[in-house]
Amino acid sequence: MQFISTRGGMEPLGFTDVLLSGLAPDGGLAIPSEVPQLALEDLEDLRDLSYAELAARIIGLYATDIDAEDLRTLTAQAYGPQRFPSPVVPLTCLDDVAQGLGLVGLSEGPTMAFKDLAMQFLGQAIPFVLRGRSQVLNILGATSGDTGSAAEHAFRGQDGVSVFMLSPQGRMSDVQRAQMYSLDEPNIHNIAVAGVFDDCQRLVKTINADADFKREYSIGAVNSINFGRIAAQIVYYVWAWLRCTDELTAAARAAYRVDVAVPSGNFGNIYAGHLARSMGVPIRRLILATNENDVLDEFFRTGVYAPRSGAQTLATSSPSMDISRASNLERFIRQLLGEEDFVAAWAQLARSGRLDLSAHRERMREEFGFVSGRSTHADRLEAIRRVHSATGYLIDPHTADGVTVALREREPGFPTLVLETAKAAKFGDTVAQAIGEQPPTPDALRVLLAASQHVTDIDDDVAALRRIIVASALS
């Protein structure tokens, strides 16, 4: 399997090269040169595998330059009982909320968020590749809340890897901050930027666009701009469909299609779902859910993509989705338009700050299965109350965005799975507002919340970020 850049300026690379490089040299994102296919008989061959075994098989379709036995070892370590309980990804029926509604549990990992499922794999795979090449890597990332903690917990104490994680000052929950800033390992560097997530993301891209600096300081990425993250996220879409159909006859399985609702800010999680659907997993529709920062909903409803500034990005009660410039949308638009038209369209976006693809709106719905909707704070509270009242189960506000839009967009006769994003305890104040009491706080979280925190504050200034990297990067 070879990977190319969305912008056409990168020689084809293998998976391990893409894993270490993050952004392509031309500023684009790595995409597979072709999408591997899974027929129904292939899916049946995967049915009895454990999650770790399934991960090795699915990721292996993309990571063809990693030996299959090595890949099985890496996924066994990433998804073993020391990091995830069994099952790694549980499915919960929410028929008492609405007939045919289900929840895909993606928050069983160390930081109680779906990002753990991809990051724990990267935390094994990247050091493995580095050891084989006698190299080091300085990971530079940006987080709106959960990516940072998942990355830091995956790489803390790892030889040959340092993490420089940017987060927006005052824009995360207390638990999200504690999970990151309480770490004191010398290879973890927390940097709080005066701005919003999009400003952090722009700083990361600016550093990555400086090829000489990136090469000199061995800069890599573990945000969803890294295709390794996307490959690992495809796994739970396959797993969810398999578990939904375990009790069906072979004939019923052949006709069984699901809708999947995905809370989305940076478009990485749902892009993985798009690839799963493109590979042949029987997903009928991908229901994209945003909060009040609804640039993605606007795009799929109207065909117009108009990213907003940091000043226009609202602080909401689902803060991990407070994003107004979705990096991974570039990957989808490249597929939608093809290479030549994409290059012209992306240049237009850079010039005008707006991209009108309304002529492709029906294709996005009919060919690619995308529908979308937005959720408000009041909607989130109502969804949390409704699920808790009907089932006793607590969902976090981002998952509540997904439930809200799933209930609005679902169609009779088609089961709808909502991807959970985090445990409710990570956002206790919002959950308490919804149900009238704080959700239970695990003992481990109490320890984190009481711990001293380690973070460096900077202005939205690439020079300040460079100085920190130069002072602390591995070489």
Secondary structure by P-SEA (a helix, b strand, c coil): cbbbbcccccccccaaaaaacccccccbbbbbcbbbbbcaaaaaaaccccaaaaaaaaaaaccccccaaaaaaaaaaaccccccccccbbbbbcccccccbbbbccccccccccccaaaaaaacaaaaaaaaacccccccccccccaaaaaaaaccccccbbbbbbbccccccaaaaaaccccccccbbbbbccccaaaaaaaaaaaaaaaaaaaaabbbbcccccaaaaaaaaaaaaaaaaaacccccaaaaaabbbbbbbbcccaaaaaaaaaaaaacccccbbbbbbccccaaaaaaaccbbbbbcccccccccccccccccccaaaaaaaaacccaaaaaaaaaaaacccccccccccccccccccccccccaaaaaaaaaaaaaaccccccaaaaaaaaaaaacccccbbbbbbbcccccccaaaaaaaccccccccaaaaaaaabbbbbbbbcccaaaaaaaaaacccc
